[in-house]
Each structure stands twice: as C-alpha cells, then as structure tokens.
Amino acid sequence: MLAELSIKNFAIIESLSVSFDKGLTVLTGETGAGKSIIIDAIQLLIGGRGSAEFVR
C-alpha cells in the first residue's frame, strides 16, 4: 500500500507531498490540473520508461 508520495521537479510539479489513508484513493480535478502527471511519476518510480517531457 502506498502511504505517502513526494514528487519534486517532475514535469510541471515543483514540489508535492501527499499522504494517503487506508481505503480507496481517487485523484480528481479539472483538465490540466496534473492528475496524469502524478500517475506518470508513479509509473516512473516502479520502473516505467522516462520521457524528455518529464524533465523540468
């Protein structure tokens, strides 16, 4: 289970820290809010391929 996520200097995110409680977590927000970027950061963390778009 993912308890906390910290992202720094990734794509358009300068710094982000989120703590998760037990249960279901849903990322919601308007278009362009950065939901997909958070998922991209998690994918990179678990061994996914990087992209030049991620360089800040």
mmCIF file of the N, C-alpha and C atoms, coordinates in Angstrom:
data_MODEL
# 
_entry.id   MODEL 
# 
loop_
_atom_site.group_PDB 
_atom_site.id 
_atom_site.type_symbol 
_atom_site.label_atom_id 
_atom_site.label_alt_id 
_atom_site.label_comp_id 
_atom_site.label_asym_id 
_atom_site.label_entity_id 
_atom_site.label_seq_id 
_atom_site.pdbx_PDB_ins_code 
_atom_site.Cartn_x 
_atom_site.Cartn_y 
_atom_site.Cartn_z 
_atom_site.occupancy 
_atom_site.B_iso_or_equiv 
_atom_site.pdbx_formal_charge 
_atom_site.auth_seq_id 
_atom_site.auth_comp_id 
_atom_site.auth_asym_id 
_atom_site.auth_atom_id 
_atom_site.pdbx_PDB_model_num 
ATOM 1   N N  . MET A 1 1  ? 0.847   -1.176 0.000   1.00 0.00 ? 1  MET A N  1 
ATOM 2   C CA . MET A 1 1  ? 0.000   0.000  0.000   1.00 0.00 ? 1  MET A CA 1 
ATOM 3   C C  . MET A 1 1  ? 0.895   1.244  0.000   1.00 0.00 ? 1  MET A C  1 
ATOM 4   N N  . LEU A 1 2  ? 0.535   2.198  -0.800  1.00 0.00 ? 2  LEU A N  1 
ATOM 5   C CA . LEU A 1 2  ? 1.247   3.472  -0.862  1.00 0.00 ? 2  LEU A CA 1 
ATOM 6   C C  . LEU A 1 2  ? 0.739   4.364  0.265   1.00 0.00 ? 2  LEU A C  1 
ATOM 7   N N  . ALA A 1 3  ? 1.625   4.754  1.175   1.00 0.00 ? 3  ALA A N  1 
ATOM 8   C CA . ALA A 1 3  ? 1.226   5.572  2.326   1.00 0.00 ? 3  ALA A CA 1 
ATOM 9   C C  . ALA A 1 3  ? 1.471   7.055  2.087   1.00 0.00 ? 3  ALA A C  1 
ATOM 10  N N  . GLU A 1 4  ? 2.555   7.368  1.372   1.00 0.00 ? 4  GLU A N  1 
ATOM 11  C CA . GLU A 1 4  ? 2.890   8.773  1.118   1.00 0.00 ? 4  GLU A CA 1 
ATOM 12  C C  . GLU A 1 4  ? 3.621   8.882  -0.213  1.00 0.00 ? 4  GLU A C  1 
ATOM 13  N N  . LEU A 1 5  ? 3.416   9.988  -0.896  1.00 0.00 ? 5  LEU A N  1 
ATOM 14  C CA . LEU A 1 5  ? 4.062   10.240 -2.177  1.00 0.00 ? 5  LEU A CA 1 
ATOM 15  C C  . LEU A 1 5  ? 4.638   11.644 -2.163  1.00 0.00 ? 5  LEU A C  1 
ATOM 16  N N  . SER A 1 6  ? 5.926   11.746 -2.487  1.00 0.00 ? 6  SER A N  1 
ATOM 17  C CA . SER A 1 6  ? 6.576   13.054 -2.615  1.00 0.00 ? 6  SER A CA 1 
ATOM 18  C C  . SER A 1 6  ? 7.161   13.159 -4.014  1.00 0.00 ? 6  SER A C  1 
ATOM 19  N N  . ILE A 1 7  ? 6.863   14.248 -4.696  1.00 0.00 ? 7  ILE A N  1 
ATOM 20  C CA . ILE A 1 7  ? 7.361   14.484 -6.050  1.00 0.00 ? 7  ILE A CA 1 
ATOM 21  C C  . ILE A 1 7  ? 8.037   15.847 -6.059  1.00 0.00 ? 7  ILE A C  1 
ATOM 22  N N  . LYS A 1 8  ? 9.242   15.907 -6.608  1.00 0.00 ? 8  LYS A N  1 
ATOM 23  C CA . LYS A 1 8  ? 9.961   17.180 -6.716  1.00 0.00 ? 8  LYS A CA 1 
ATOM 24  C C  . LYS A 1 8  ? 10.544  17.311 -8.118  1.00 0.00 ? 8  LYS A C  1 
ATOM 25  N N  . ASN A 1 9  ? 10.377  18.481 -8.709  1.00 0.00 ? 9  ASN A N  1 
ATOM 26  C CA . ASN A 1 9  ? 10.952  18.803 -10.021 1.00 0.00 ? 9  ASN A CA 1 
ATOM 27  C C  . ASN A 1 9  ? 10.640  17.751 -11.085 1.00 0.00 ? 9  ASN A C  1 
ATOM 28  N N  . PHE A 1 10 ? 9.371   17.433 -11.222 1.00 0.00 ? 10 PHE A N  1 
ATOM 29  C CA . PHE A 1 10 ? 8.924   16.465 -12.221 1.00 0.00 ? 10 PHE A CA 1 
ATOM 30  C C  . PHE A 1 10 ? 7.871   17.132 -13.091 1.00 0.00 ? 10 PHE A C  1 
ATOM 31  N N  . ALA A 1 11 ? 8.158   17.250 -14.384 1.00 0.00 ? 11 ALA A N  1 
ATOM 32  C CA . ALA A 1 11 ? 7.247   17.907 -15.336 1.00 0.00 ? 11 ALA A CA 1 
ATOM 33  C C  . ALA A 1 11 ? 6.883   19.298 -14.812 1.00 0.00 ? 11 ALA A C  1 
ATOM 34  N N  . ILE A 1 12 ? 5.608   19.576 -14.593 1.00 0.00 ? 12 ILE A N  1 
ATOM 35  C CA . ILE A 1 12 ? 5.217   20.911 -14.118 1.00 0.00 ? 12 ILE A CA 1 
ATOM 36  C C  . ILE A 1 12 ? 5.137   20.993 -12.594 1.00 0.00 ? 12 ILE A C  1 
ATOM 37  N N  . ILE A 1 13 ? 5.433   19.887 -11.905 1.00 0.00 ? 13 ILE A N  1 
ATOM 38  C CA . ILE A 1 13 ? 5.354   19.860 -10.438 1.00 0.00 ? 13 ILE A CA 1 
ATOM 39  C C  . ILE A 1 13 ? 6.691   20.278 -9.848  1.00 0.00 ? 13 ILE A C  1 
ATOM 40  N N  . GLU A 1 14 ? 6.685   21.375 -9.109  1.00 0.00 ? 14 GLU A N  1 
ATOM 41  C CA . GLU A 1 14 ? 7.898   21.814 -8.414  1.00 0.00 ? 14 GLU A CA 1 
ATOM 42  C C  . GLU A 1 14 ? 8.098   20.981 -7.151  1.00 0.00 ? 14 GLU A C  1 
ATOM 43  N N  . SER A 1 15 ? 7.053   20.870 -6.341  1.00 0.00 ? 15 SER A N  1 
ATOM 44  C CA . SER A 1 15 ? 7.118   20.089 -5.111  1.00 0.00 ? 15 SER A CA 1 
ATOM 45  C C  . SER A 1 15 ? 5.703   19.680 -4.702  1.00 0.00 ? 15 SER A C  1 
ATOM 46  N N  . LEU A 1 16 ? 5.538   18.402 -4.372  1.00 0.00 ? 16 LEU A N  1 
ATOM 47  C CA . LEU A 1 16 ? 4.230   17.886 -3.967  1.00 0.00 ? 16 LEU A CA 1 
ATOM 48  C C  . LEU A 1 16 ? 4.442   16.769 -2.959  1.00 0.00 ? 16 LEU A C  1 
ATOM 49  N N  . SER A 1 17 ? 3.689   16.795 -1.880  1.00 0.00 ? 17 SER A N  1 
ATOM 50  C CA . SER A 1 17 ? 3.718   15.727 -0.891  1.00 0.00 ? 17 SER A CA 1 
ATOM 51  C C  . SER A 1 17 ? 2.278   15.398 -0.512  1.00 0.00 ? 17 SER A C  1 
ATOM 52  N N  . VAL A 1 18 ? 1.921   14.118 -0.629  1.00 0.00 ? 18 VAL A N  1 
ATOM 53  C CA . VAL A 1 18 ? 0.557   13.677 -0.351  1.00 0.00 ? 18 VAL A CA 1 
ATOM 54  C C  . VAL A 1 18 ? 0.617   12.445 0.546   1.00 0.00 ? 18 VAL A C  1 
ATOM 55  N N  . SER A 1 19 ? -0.167  12.439 1.611   1.00 0.00 ? 19 SER A N  1 
ATOM 56  C CA . SER A 1 19 ? -0.308  11.264 2.473   1.00 0.00 ? 19 SER A CA 1 
ATOM 57  C C  . SER A 1 19 ? -1.648  10.609 2.166   1.00 0.00 ? 19 SER A C  1 
ATOM 58  N N  . PHE A 1 20 ? -1.647  9.275  2.102   1.00 0.00 ? 20 PHE A N  1 
ATOM 59  C CA . PHE A 1 20 ? -2.851  8.530  1.775   1.00 0.00 ? 20 PHE A CA 1 
ATOM 60  C C  . PHE A 1 20 ? -3.332  7.754  2.996   1.00 0.00 ? 20 PHE A C  1 
ATOM 61  N N  . ASP A 1 21 ? -4.641  7.731  3.220   1.00 0.00 ? 21 ASP A N  1 
ATOM 62  C CA . ASP A 1 21 ? -5.243  6.925  4.274   1.00 0.00 ? 21 ASP A CA 1 
ATOM 63  C C  . ASP A 1 21 ? -5.560  5.544  3.719   1.00 0.00 ? 21 ASP A C  1 
ATOM 64  N N  . LYS A 1 22 ? -5.953  4.639  4.594   1.00 0.00 ? 22 LYS A N  1 
ATOM 65  C CA . LYS A 1 22 ? -6.368  3.303  4.153   1.00 0.00 ? 22 LYS A CA 1 
ATOM 66  C C  . LYS A 1 22 ? -7.644  3.420  3.331   1.00 0.00 ? 22 LYS A C  1 
ATOM 67  N N  . GLY A 1 23 ? -7.809  2.517  2.395   1.00 0.00 ? 23 GLY A N  1 
ATOM 68  C CA . GLY A 1 23 ? -9.012  2.503  1.573   1.00 0.00 ? 23 GLY A CA 1 
ATOM 69  C C  . GLY A 1 23 ? -8.742  2.998  0.167   1.00 0.00 ? 23 GLY A C  1 
ATOM 70  N N  . LEU A 1 24 ? -9.793  3.336  -0.516  1.00 0.00 ? 24 LEU A N  1 
ATOM 71  C CA . LEU A 1 24 ? -9.738  3.775  -1.906  1.00 0.00 ? 24 LEU A CA 1 
ATOM 72  C C  . LEU A 1 24 ? -9.350  5.245  -1.998  1.00 0.00 ? 24 LEU A C  1 
ATOM 73  N N  . THR A 1 25 ? -8.395  5.552  -2.857  1.00 0.00 ? 25 THR A N  1 
ATOM 74  C CA . THR A 1 25 ? -7.996  6.931  -3.119  1.00 0.00 ? 25 THR A CA 1 
ATOM 75  C C  . THR A 1 25 ? -8.299  7.250  -4.573  1.00 0.00 ? 25 THR A C  1 
ATOM 76  N N  . VAL A 1 26 ? -8.937  8.376  -4.815  1.00 0.00 ? 26 VAL A N  1 
ATOM 77  C CA . VAL A 1 26 ? -9.305  8.797  -6.161  1.00 0.00 ? 26 VAL A CA 1 
ATOM 78  C C  . VAL A 1 26 ? -8.696  10.163 -6.424  1.00 0.00 ? 26 VAL A C  1 
ATOM 79  N N  . LEU A 1 27 ? -8.013  10.302 -7.565  1.00 0.00 ? 27 LEU A N  1 
ATOM 80  C CA . LEU A 1 27 ? -7.481  11.601 -7.979  1.00 0.00 ? 27 LEU A CA 1 
ATOM 81  C C  . LEU A 1 27 ? -8.509  12.267 -8.874  1.00 0.00 ? 27 LEU A C  1 
ATOM 82  N N  . THR A 1 28 ? -8.973  13.431 -8.476  1.00 0.00 ? 28 THR A N  1 
ATOM 83  C CA . THR A 1 28 ? -9.945  14.167 -9.279  1.00 0.00 ? 28 THR A CA 1 
ATOM 84  C C  . THR A 1 28 ? -9.455  15.589 -9.467  1.00 0.00 ? 28 THR A C  1 
ATOM 85  N N  . GLY A 1 29 ? -9.957  16.242 -10.495 1.00 0.00 ? 29 GLY A N  1 
ATOM 86  C CA . GLY A 1 29 ? -9.601  17.633 -10.741 1.00 0.00 ? 29 GLY A CA 1 
ATOM 87  C C  . GLY A 1 29 ? -9.957  18.029 -12.156 1.00 0.00 ? 29 GLY A C  1 
ATOM 88  N N  . GLU A 1 30 ? -9.832  19.302 -12.402 1.00 0.00 ? 30 GLU A N  1 
ATOM 89  C CA . GLU A 1 30 ? -10.142 19.837 -13.725 1.00 0.00 ? 30 GLU A CA 1 
ATOM 90  C C  . GLU A 1 30 ? -9.083  19.417 -14.736 1.00 0.00 ? 30 GLU A C  1 
ATOM 91  N N  . THR A 1 31 ? -9.407  19.581 -15.996 1.00 0.00 ? 31 THR A N  1 
ATOM 92  C CA . THR A 1 31 ? -8.461  19.317 -17.069 1.00 0.00 ? 31 THR A CA 1 
ATOM 93  C C  . THR A 1 31 ? -7.232  20.198 -16.874 1.00 0.00 ? 31 THR A C  1 
ATOM 94  N N  . GLY A 1 32 ? -6.058  19.593 -16.978 1.00 0.00 ? 32 GLY A N  1 
ATOM 95  C CA . GLY A 1 32 ? -4.821  20.346 -16.832 1.00 0.00 ? 32 GLY A CA 1 
ATOM 96  C C  . GLY A 1 32 ? -4.367  20.531 -15.395 1.00 0.00 ? 32 GLY A C  1 
ATOM 97  N N  . ALA A 1 33 ? -5.034  19.877 -14.451 1.00 0.00 ? 33 ALA A N  1 
ATOM 98  C CA . ALA A 1 33 ? -4.684  20.039 -13.033 1.00 0.00 ? 33 ALA A CA 1 
ATOM 99  C C  . ALA A 1 33 ? -3.445  19.236 -12.637 1.00 0.00 ? 33 ALA A C  1 
ATOM 100 N N  . GLY A 1 34 ? -3.066  18.215 -13.428 1.00 0.00 ? 34 GLY A N  1 
ATOM 101 C CA . GLY A 1 34 ? -1.863  17.445 -13.139 1.00 0.00 ? 34 GLY A CA 1 
ATOM 102 C C  . GLY A 1 34 ? -2.101  16.014 -12.689 1.00 0.00 ? 34 GLY A C  1 
ATOM 103 N N  . LYS A 1 35 ? -3.312  15.513 -12.817 1.00 0.00 ? 35 LYS A N  1 
ATOM 104 C CA . LYS A 1 35 ? -3.614  14.141 -12.403 1.00 0.00 ? 35 LYS A CA 1 
ATOM 105 C C  . LYS A 1 35 ? -2.752  13.126 -13.155 1.00 0.00 ? 35 LYS A C  1 
ATOM 106 N N  . SER A 1 36 ? -2.666  13.250 -14.448 1.00 0.00 ? 36 SER A N  1 
ATOM 107 C CA . SER A 1 36 ? -1.887  12.309 -15.262 1.00 0.00 ? 36 SER A CA 1 
ATOM 108 C C  . SER A 1 36 ? -0.402  12.407 -14.957 1.00 0.00 ? 36 SER A C  1 
ATOM 109 N N  . ILE A 1 37 ? 0.066   13.579 -14.607 1.00 0.00 ? 37 ILE A N  1 
ATOM 110 C CA . ILE A 1 37 ? 1.484   13.752 -14.273 1.00 0.00 ? 37 ILE A CA 1 
ATOM 111 C C  . ILE A 1 37 ? 1.819   12.997 -12.990 1.00 0.00 ? 37 ILE A C  1 
ATOM 112 N N  . ILE A 1 38 ? 0.907   12.989 -12.031 1.00 0.00 ? 38 ILE A N  1 
ATOM 113 C CA . ILE A 1 38 ? 1.122   12.228 -10.800 1.00 0.00 ? 38 ILE A CA 1 
ATOM 114 C C  . ILE A 1 38 ? 1.201   10.737 -11.121 1.00 0.00 ? 38 ILE A C  1 
ATOM 115 N N  . ILE A 1 39 ? 0.318   10.250 -11.981 1.00 0.00 ? 39 ILE A N  1 
ATOM 116 C CA . ILE A 1 39 ? 0.352   8.844  -12.394 1.00 0.00 ? 39 ILE A CA 1 
ATOM 117 C C  . ILE A 1 39 ? 1.648   8.543  -13.147 1.00 0.00 ? 39 ILE A C  1 
ATOM 118 N N  . ASP A 1 40 ? 2.098   9.451  -14.014 1.00 0.00 ? 40 ASP A N  1 
ATOM 119 C CA . ASP A 1 40 ? 3.367   9.272  -14.736 1.00 0.00 ? 40 ASP A CA 1 
ATOM 120 C C  . ASP A 1 40 ? 4.532   9.159  -13.762 1.00 0.00 ? 40 ASP A C  1 
ATOM 121 N N  . ALA A 1 41 ? 4.533   9.954  -12.706 1.00 0.00 ? 41 ALA A N  1 
ATOM 122 C CA . ALA A 1 41 ? 5.601   9.903  -11.704 1.00 0.00 ? 41 ALA A CA 1 
ATOM 123 C C  . ALA A 1 41 ? 5.608   8.552  -10.994 1.00 0.00 ? 41 ALA A C  1 
ATOM 124 N N  . ILE A 1 42 ? 4.430   8.039  -10.668 1.00 0.00 ? 42 ILE A N  1 
ATOM 125 C CA . ILE A 1 42 ? 4.340   6.726  -10.017 1.00 0.00 ? 42 ILE A CA 1 
ATOM 126 C C  . ILE A 1 42 ? 4.825   5.632  -10.969 1.00 0.00 ? 42 ILE A C  1 
ATOM 127 N N  . GLN A 1 43 ? 4.447   5.712  -12.237 1.00 0.00 ? 43 GLN A N  1 
ATOM 128 C CA . GLN A 1 43 ? 4.897   4.722  -13.222 1.00 0.00 ? 43 GLN A CA 1 
ATOM 129 C C  . GLN A 1 43 ? 6.417   4.738  -13.356 1.00 0.00 ? 43 GLN A C  1 
ATOM 130 N N  . LEU A 1 44 ? 7.018   5.914  -13.364 1.00 0.00 ? 44 LEU A N  1 
ATOM 131 C CA . LEU A 1 44 ? 8.473   6.022  -13.456 1.00 0.00 ? 44 LEU A CA 1 
ATOM 132 C C  . LEU A 1 44 ? 9.128   5.411  -12.216 1.00 0.00 ? 44 LEU A C  1 
ATOM 133 N N  . LEU A 1 45 ? 8.535   5.634  -11.067 1.00 0.00 ? 45 LEU A N  1 
ATOM 134 C CA . LEU A 1 45 ? 9.046   5.101  -9.806  1.00 0.00 ? 45 LEU A CA 1 
ATOM 135 C C  . LEU A 1 45 ? 9.098   3.577  -9.812  1.00 0.00 ? 45 LEU A C  1 
ATOM 136 N N  . ILE A 1 46 ? 8.107   2.935  -10.421 1.00 0.00 ? 46 ILE A N  1 
ATOM 137 C CA . ILE A 1 46 ? 8.066   1.467  -10.418 1.00 0.00 ? 46 ILE A CA 1 
ATOM 138 C C  . ILE A 1 46 ? 8.748   0.857  -11.641 1.00 0.00 ? 46 ILE A C  1 
ATOM 139 N N  . GLY A 1 47 ? 9.530   1.663  -12.358 1.00 0.00 ? 47 GLY A N  1 
ATOM 140 C CA . GLY A 1 47 ? 10.350  1.126  -13.431 1.00 0.00 ? 47 GLY A CA 1 
ATOM 141 C C  . GLY A 1 47 ? 9.889   1.432  -14.833 1.00 0.00 ? 47 GLY A C  1 
ATOM 142 N N  . GLY A 1 48 ? 8.902   2.293  -14.986 1.00 0.00 ? 48 GLY A N  1 
ATOM 143 C CA . GLY A 1 48 ? 8.440   2.666  -16.321 1.00 0.00 ? 48 GLY A CA 1 
ATOM 144 C C  . GLY A 1 48 ? 9.477   3.497  -17.063 1.00 0.00 ? 48 GLY A C  1 
ATOM 145 N N  . ARG A 1 49 ? 9.276   3.644  -18.339 1.00 0.00 ? 49 ARG A N  1 
ATOM 146 C CA . ARG A 1 49 ? 10.208  4.414  -19.168 1.00 0.00 ? 49 ARG A CA 1 
ATOM 147 C C  . ARG A 1 49 ? 10.023  5.900  -18.941 1.00 0.00 ? 49 ARG A C  1 
ATOM 148 N N  . GLY A 1 50 ? 11.132  6.602  -18.901 1.00 0.00 ? 50 GLY A N  1 
ATOM 149 C CA . GLY A 1 50 ? 11.107  8.051  -18.774 1.00 0.00 ? 50 GLY A CA 1 
ATOM 150 C C  . GLY A 1 50 ? 10.882  8.712  -20.117 1.00 0.00 ? 50 GLY A C  1 
ATOM 151 N N  . SER A 1 51 ? 10.650  10.005 -20.078 1.00 0.00 ? 51 SER A N  1 
ATOM 152 C CA . SER A 1 51 ? 10.418  10.780 -21.285 1.00 0.00 ? 51 SER A CA 1 
ATOM 153 C C  . SER A 1 51 ? 11.057  12.149 -21.111 1.00 0.00 ? 51 SER A C  1 
ATOM 154 N N  . ALA A 1 52 ? 11.471  12.750 -22.205 1.00 0.00 ? 52 ALA A N  1 
ATOM 155 C CA . ALA A 1 52 ? 12.033  14.098 -22.142 1.00 0.00 ? 52 ALA A CA 1 
ATOM 156 C C  . ALA A 1 52 ? 11.003  15.100 -21.627 1.00 0.00 ? 52 ALA A C  1 
ATOM 157 N N  . GLU A 1 53 ? 9.719   14.782 -21.766 1.00 0.00 ? 53 GLU A N  1 
ATOM 158 C CA . GLU A 1 53 ? 8.658   15.666 -21.271 1.00 0.00 ? 53 GLU A CA 1 
ATOM 159 C C  . GLU A 1 53 ? 8.670   15.780 -19.746 1.00 0.00 ? 53 GLU A C  1 
ATOM 160 N N  . PHE A 1 54 ? 9.272   14.800 -19.065 1.00 0.00 ? 54 PHE A N  1 
ATOM 161 C CA . PHE A 1 54 ? 9.293   14.802 -17.606 1.00 0.00 ? 54 PHE A CA 1 
ATOM 162 C C  . PHE A 1 54 ? 10.380  15.710 -17.034 1.00 0.00 ? 54 PHE A C  1 
ATOM 163 N N  . VAL A 1 55 ? 11.324  16.130 -17.867 1.00 0.00 ? 55 VAL A N  1 
ATOM 164 C CA . VAL A 1 55 ? 12.438  16.955 -17.392 1.00 0.00 ? 55 VAL A CA 1 
ATOM 165 C C  . VAL A 1 55 ? 11.944  18.359 -17.117 1.00 0.00 ? 55 VAL A C  1 
ATOM 166 N N  . ARG A 1 56 ? 12.196  18.836 -15.927 1.00 0.00 ? 56 ARG A N  1 
ATOM 167 C CA . ARG A 1 56 ? 11.767  20.166 -15.513 1.00 0.00 ? 56 ARG A CA 1 
ATOM 168 C C  . ARG A 1 56 ? 12.909  21.122 -15.670 1.00 0.00 ? 56 ARG A C  1 
# 
